[in-house]
Amino acid sequence: MSDPTIGERLKAERERRGISTQKAADDMHLDAHHRATVEKIFRHPVSHNIQWHDVVSLLEHVGTVSEHDGRYKVELGPETQTFDAPRRHDVDEQQVIDLRRMLKNAGITAKPT
């Protein structure tokens, strides 16, 4: 049996402690690289310097990702979203908006500065 993803651990921790999604997300630990990617995703205005491979690495860490012919099916918490790999290295603005929604609904946000 594989180790649970951060999203699964987040849900279990939230249920165990009876706390809000955001509090549980703050207690989860992402490495510095993944945290930097999350911060870029939530930066306003939208960053146009978020590399696709960094996003895929983050999503694989917190959810389930499967790829077929350049399309990535991402399962994170209760949501499933399909992303097309960008034509260039960086994700586009609509992908950033979709990623924000998915991560926020899973309780993963950038820490306030």
N, C-alpha and C positions, 0 to 999 in steps of 0.2 A: 504494500500500500504506500502511495506517495505521501510526502509531507503536505499538510494543508497550505493553501495559498494565504497571502496576507489578508485577502478579502474574507476567506473562510475563518481565519483566526480573529479578524475584526468582529465578525458577526458573533462568534462564540464568546469573545471577551465582553462584547456589549450585552449579550444575554446573561452572562454569568454575573456581571457587576451591576446590571440594571442602569446603565449610563447611556448618554446620548451618543449618536453616531460620531459626531465631531470629536468628542472627548476620547472615544476609543481610537479614532484615527490618529490623534495626537500621541497616543501611547504606543502606536505601532512604529517600528523602526525601519526606515528605508535607508539604504546606504547613501553616501553623499552624492553619488552619480544620479541615482533615482530621485533623490530629493531635489537636486538641481533641475531635473527634467520636469518634475511636478511644479516647481516654482516658475519655470518658463511657460508652462501651459496656462497657469493662472495669472500671469503678468498682464497688466493693462497698460497701454493698448496691447493688442495681440502681437506677440513676438513672431517674427518671420524667420527666426533662426533656431528652429527646433528640428533636429535631425530625426528622420524616420527611424533609423536603427536605435536611437535612444528611446523613442516612444515604444517600439516593439519590446525592447529589453524591460522597460518599466511594466508594460502590460503583461508580459510573461511572468513577471515577479509577483504581481498582485492579482492576476486572473488566469484565464485559460485562453491561449491563442492558437489557432490553427490556420495554416496558409495553404491556398490552392490557386495556382495560376495568377499570382500577384494580388489576390484578394485575401484579406485577413479577417477571420471571424474571431471576435473577441467576446468572451463571456466574463463579466465582472459583476459580482453581486447578482441582482435579479435581472440585469440587462444583458442583451446580446446585440452587438453592432457589427456590421461588416464594413471594413475600410478597404479602399483600393490603395495600393502602394502609390505614393506620389511619383510623378514623372522625374522630379529632381530629388535631391537629398532631403529637402526640408518639407514639413507638412504644410498644407495650406490653411487658410483662415477657417474654413468650415470644419475641417478636421479638428482644429484646436477647440472650436466651440463644442463639437461632439465629445471630444475627450474631456473637456471641463465638466460637462453634464454627467458623463459616466463616472468619472472619478468622484465628483461631489456626491452623487447618489450612493456611491460605495463608502462614503465617509472619508475620502482622501482629498485633502486640500493643502494648499501651501500654508505654512505657519505664518501668522501675522508678524510683520516686522515692526 
